[in-house]
């Protein structure tokens, strides 16, 4: 099966994107970590500090879902 010029362009672009993502990851690792204040989360009369939710862990991943239209 012959590869079309469009397919070759797609593959080339995918490789470029992959390399850029690798570079971005390396650069992000060099950025100093930001301390997060020990926020108090409240639901009705109940409250909990962030530090109580994560125990001995010192890292948190935040996922902000902006809805179905967000990539």
C-alpha positions in Angstrom: 0.0 0.0 0.0 1.4 3.4 -1.1 1.7 6.1 1.5 0.1 9.4 0.3 1.8 12.8 0.7 -0.9 13.7 3.1 -0.2 10.6 5.3 3.5 11.4 5.2 2.8 15.0 6.3 0.6 13.7 9.2 3.4 11.3 10.3 6.0 14.0 10.1 3.8 16.4 12.2 3.1 13.7 14.7 6.8 13.1 15.2 7.4 16.9 15.6 4.6 17.1 18.2 6.0 14.1 20.1 9.5 15.7 20.2 8.0 19.0 21.4 6.0 17.3 24.1 9.2 15.6 25.3 11.0 18.9 25.3 8.1 20.5 27.2 8.1 17.7 29.8 11.8 18.2 30.4 11.4 22.0 30.8 8.5 21.6 33.2 10.6 19.4 35.4 13.1 22.3 35.7 10.4 24.7 37.0 10.5 25.0 40.8 7.5 23.4 42.5 5.0 25.8 44.0 3.9 25.2 47.5 0.1 25.0 47.9 -1.5 26.5 51.0 -3.3 24.1 53.3 -6.7 25.1 52.1 -9.8 24.2 54.1 -12.5 22.6 51.9 -16.1 22.9 53.2 -19.3 21.1 52.4 -22.2 22.3 54.6 -21.0 22.1 58.2 -18.1 19.7 57.4 -14.6 20.9 56.7 -11.3 19.2 55.9 -7.8 20.5 55.2 -6.0 19.4 52.1 -3.2 18.0 54.3 -5.7 15.7 55.9 -6.8 14.3 52.5 -3.3 13.3 51.3 -1.6 11.8 54.4 2.1 11.4 53.9 2.0 12.2 50.2 3.6 15.4 49.1 2.4 15.7 45.5 -1.1 16.3 44.1 -2.3 16.1 40.5 -5.1 18.5 39.7 -7.5 17.7 36.8 -9.7 20.6 35.9 -12.5 19.3 33.7 -14.0 22.2 31.8 -16.7 20.1 30.1 -17.3 18.2 26.9 -16.1 20.9 24.6 -12.7 21.2 26.3 -9.9 19.2 24.6 
